[in-house]
Amino acid sequence: MAVSNPPAPLPTFIPNPTYLFSATVNLGKSLGPIPMVEGGVRIVETITGGGIYGPGFNATIEGGVAAPILVNNGDGTRIQIPYIYAYGYASDGSPFYMEEAGIGSGVTQNTRLIINVGGKYQRLQTTYVLGQPTVNEERTIASVECFSVPLPPSMGGN
């Protein structure tokens, strides 16, 4: 007797991401690779400055650090787990701090940004921000396109 699976439930809410901003940072000299006990290596790169531009956030990046972990995938490719921390001043003079983490290859990644800021950009503290970072081949400039992803209405979304 064949067992049939019930149909997959349909989502009750389909989010529609909205473009927030693009950020570009200048990367300093790399420190690494640093071997990690659990496997892979960590690369540490200083962020020496940069900018954030867009309809949802404008700011100057004063500094920070990128410290991705690179893990061999077993098939000759690597998985990159980015960890990025940056700070600076928003266009209204408010200081900000942001953290970014995610997963992907060295070429394509998806990340989540957590942004601590006050002033006219304070709403970013409760916004789910999806990022798609890229790094140039020389690893001197990194950029990230950022989108807000609305939460379902039952979770405080609009």
Backbone hydrogen bonds in HBPLUS format (Angstrom, degrees):
<---DONOR---> <-ACCEPTOR-->    atom                        ^
c    i                          cat <-CA-CA->   ^        H-A-AA   ^      H-
h    n   atom  resd res      DA  || num        DHA   H-A  angle D-A-AA Bond
n    s   type  num  typ     dist DA aas  dist angle  dist       angle   num
A0018-THR N   A0148-SER O   2.92 MM 130  5.21 152.4  2.00 143.6 152.7     1
A0148-SER N   A0018-THR O   2.77 MM 130  5.21 153.9  1.84 154.9 154.6     2
A0020-LEU N   A0146-CYS O   2.82 MM 126  5.56 174.4  1.83 146.1 145.5     3
A0056-GLY N   A0020-LEU O   2.79 MM  36  4.45 159.0  1.84 149.9 142.6     4
A0021-PHE N   A0146-CYS O   3.39 MM 125  5.34 155.4  2.46 125.3 131.5     5
A0146-CYS N   A0021-PHE O   2.82 MM 125  5.34 159.5  1.86 175.1 177.6     6
A0022-SER N   A0053-TYR O   2.88 MM  31  5.48 160.9  1.92 148.5 152.2     7
A0053-TYR N   A0022-SER O   2.90 MM  31  5.48 163.3  1.93 159.7 163.7     8
A0023-ALA N   A0144-VAL O   2.93 MM 121  5.28 158.7  1.98 148.1 155.2     9
A0144-VAL N   A0023-ALA O   2.84 MM 121  5.28 146.7  1.95 148.3 155.7    10
A0024-THR N   A0051-GLY O   2.93 MM  27  5.55 159.4  1.97 160.8 167.6    11
A0051-GLY N   A0024-THR O   2.95 MM  27  5.55 147.1  2.06 151.7 161.9    12
A0025-VAL N   A0142-ALA O   2.80 MM 117  5.36 164.5  1.83 159.4 164.2    13
A0142-ALA N   A0025-VAL O   3.02 MM 117  5.36 160.0  2.06 146.9 153.4    14
A0026-ASN N   A0049-GLY O   2.87 MM  23  5.62 162.5  1.90 162.5 163.0    15
A0048-THR N   A0026-ASN O   2.91 MM  22  5.60 157.6  1.96 153.2 159.5    16
A0027-LEU N   A0140-THR O   2.72 MM 113  4.72 173.5  1.73 131.8 134.1    17
A0028-GLY N   A0046-THR O   2.70 MM  18  4.98 166.1  1.72 147.3 151.5    18
A0031-LEU N   A0044-VAL O   2.66 MM  13  4.95 159.9  1.70 155.3 161.9    19
A0044-VAL N   A0031-LEU O   2.84 MM  13  4.95 168.1  1.85 152.9 155.3    20
A0034-ILE N   A0042-ARG O   2.87 MM   8  5.06 158.3  1.91 143.9 151.3    21
A0042-ARG N   A0034-ILE O   2.86 MM   8  5.06 157.1  1.92 137.4 143.7    22
A0036-MET N   A0040-GLY O   3.04 MM   4  5.71 156.5  2.10 157.0 150.0    23
A0039-GLY N   A0036-MET O   2.95 MM   3  5.25 161.5  1.98 115.5 120.5    24
A0041-VAL N   A0070-LEU O   2.92 MM  29  5.35 150.8  2.01 146.0 154.6    25
A0070-LEU N   A0041-VAL O   2.76 MM  29  5.35 164.7  1.78 162.4 167.4    26
A0043-ILE N   A0068-PRO O   2.98 MM  25  5.66 160.6  2.02 163.5 169.9    27
A0045-GLU N   A0066-ALA O   2.76 MM  21  5.14 165.3  1.78 161.6 165.2    28
A0066-ALA N   A0045-GLU O   2.79 MM  21  5.14 167.2  1.80 159.5 163.9    29
A0047-ILE N   A0064-GLY O   2.92 MM  17  4.71 172.2  1.93 119.8 117.4    30
A0050-GLY N   A0061-ILE O   3.09 MM  11  4.74 124.3  2.41 139.9 131.6    31
A0061-ILE N   A0050-GLY O   2.92 MM  11  4.74 161.2  1.96 119.5 123.1    32
A0052-ILE N   A0059-ALA O   2.90 MM   7  4.93 155.4  1.96 149.8 145.0    33
A0059-ALA N   A0052-ILE O   2.99 MM   7  4.93 154.7  2.05 128.6 132.4    34
A0091-SER N   A0058-ASN O   2.80 MM  33  5.49 145.8  1.92 152.8 143.6    35
A0060-THR N   A0089-TYR O   2.87 MM  29  5.46 164.0  1.90 155.1 157.4    36
A0089-TYR N   A0060-THR O   3.04 MM  29  5.46 146.6  2.15 151.2 159.1    37
A0062-GLU N   A0087-TYR O   2.81 MM  25  5.94 146.9  1.92 137.2 148.4    38
A0063-GLY N   A0087-TYR O   3.40 MM  24  5.80 159.2  2.44 148.0 148.4    39
A0087-TYR N   A0063-GLY O   3.01 MM  24  5.80 152.7  2.09 159.0 158.1    40
A0065-VAL N   A0085-TYR O   2.83 MM  20  5.37 150.1  1.92 147.7 157.4    41
A0085-TYR N   A0065-VAL O   2.86 MM  20  5.37 163.5  1.89 161.4 166.9    42
A0067-ALA N   A0083-TYR O   2.76 MM  16  5.26 172.5  1.76 166.4 169.0    43
A0069-ILE N   A0081-ILE O   2.98 MM  12  5.08 160.4  2.02 131.5 136.2    44
A0081-ILE N   A0069-ILE O   2.81 MM  12  5.08 165.7  1.83 155.7 160.4    45
A0071-VAL N   A0079-ILE O   2.90 MM   8  5.22 165.2  1.93 154.5 159.5    46
A0079-ILE N   A0071-VAL O   2.76 MM   8  5.22 164.9  1.78 160.0 162.2    47
A0073-ASN N   A0077-THR O   2.74 MM   4  5.39 170.2  1.75 155.9 152.3    48
A0080-GLN N   A0104-GLY O   2.63 MM  24  5.38 175.6  1.64 159.2 160.2    49
A0104-GLY N   A0080-GLN O   3.01 MM  24  5.38 124.5  2.33 147.3 159.9    50
A0084-ILE N   A0100-GLU O   2.85 MM  16  4.94 160.7  1.88 148.9 152.7    51
A0100-GLU N   A0084-ILE O   2.79 MM  16  4.94 143.5  1.92 150.8 154.4    52
A0086-ALA N   A0098-MET O   3.02 MM  12  5.40 160.2  2.06 148.6 154.1    53
A0098-MET N   A0086-ALA O   2.85 MM  12  5.40 161.8  1.89 159.8 161.1    54
A0088-GLY N   A0096-PHE O   3.17 MM   8  5.52 152.9  2.25 142.2 143.0    55
A0096-PHE N   A0088-GLY O   2.92 MM   8  5.52 153.6  1.99 139.6 140.5    56
A0090-ALA N   A0094-SER O   2.69 MM   4  5.19 169.7  1.71 162.9 161.2    57
A0093-GLY N   A0090-ALA O   2.87 MM   3  5.30 160.7  1.91 121.1 123.8    58
A0097-TYR N   A0116-ASN O   2.95 MM  19  5.18 149.6  2.04 144.5 153.5    59
A0116-ASN N   A0097-TYR O   2.78 MM  19  5.18 177.5  1.78 172.7 171.9    60
A0099-GLU N   A0114-ILE O   2.94 MM  15  5.23 155.1  2.00 146.5 154.6    61
A0114-ILE N   A0099-GLU O   2.83 MM  15  5.23 157.1  1.88 150.7 157.8    62
A0101-ALA N   A0112-ARG O   3.18 MM  11  5.67 154.0  2.25 145.2 151.3    63
A0112-ARG N   A0101-ALA O   2.80 MM  11  5.67 155.6  1.86 159.8 162.7    64
A0103-ILE N   A0110-ASN O   3.11 MM   7  5.92 154.4  2.18 160.6 164.0    65
A0110-ASN N   A0103-ILE O   3.13 MM   7  5.92 164.5  2.16 159.9 159.5    66
A0105-SER N   A0108-THR O   2.80 MM   3  5.33 141.8  1.95 164.5 162.4    67
A0111-THR N   A0131-GLY O   2.90 MM  20  4.86 157.5  1.95 140.2 141.5    68
A0131-GLY N   A0111-THR O   2.84 MM  20  4.86 168.9  1.85 132.0 134.2    69
A0113-LEU N   A0129-VAL O   2.96 MM  16  5.33 160.8  2.00 143.6 149.6    70
A0121-TYR N   A0118-GLY O   3.31 MM   3  5.82 140.2  2.48 137.8 135.5    71
A0122-GLN N   A0119-GLY O   3.25 MM   3  5.55 164.1  2.27 119.8 119.2    72
A0124-LEU N   A0121-TYR O   2.93 MM   3  5.85 165.7  1.95 130.5 134.7    73
A0125-GLN N   A0122-GLN O   2.98 MM   3  5.83 166.1  2.00 125.7 129.7    74
A0126-THR N   A0123-ARG O   3.11 MM   3  5.71 155.7  2.17 114.7 121.0    75
A0127-THR N   A0124-LEU O   3.31 MM   3  4.87 169.0  2.32  99.6 101.2    76
A0149-VAL N   A0128-TYR O   2.89 MM  21  5.49 156.1  1.95 158.9 163.9    77
A0130-LEU N   A0147-PHE O   2.80 MM  17  5.20 159.8  1.84 162.8 163.8    78
A0147-PHE N   A0130-LEU O   2.85 MM  17  5.20 158.8  1.90 152.8 160.1    79
A0132-GLN N   A0145-GLU O   2.96 MM  13  5.31 140.0  2.12 142.4 154.7    80
A0145-GLU N   A0132-GLN O   3.43 MM  13  5.31 164.9  2.45 116.2 116.4    81
A0134-THR N   A0143-SER O   2.79 MM   9  5.47 152.4  1.86 160.0 164.8    82
A0143-SER N   A0134-THR O   2.88 MM   9  5.47 161.3  1.91 154.8 160.5    83
A0136-ASN N   A0141-ILE O   2.96 MM   5  5.75 167.6  1.98 170.7 174.9    84
A0139-ARG N   A0136-ASN O   2.93 MM   3  5.22 156.4  1.99 113.2 121.1    85
A0155-MET N   A0152-PRO O   2.81 MM   3  5.40 159.7  1.85 122.8 129.9    86
A0157-GLY N   A0152-PRO O   3.19 MM   5  5.12 155.4  2.25 132.4 126.6    87
A0156-GLY N   A0153-PRO O   3.28 MM   3  5.39 159.6  2.33 113.6 112.0    88
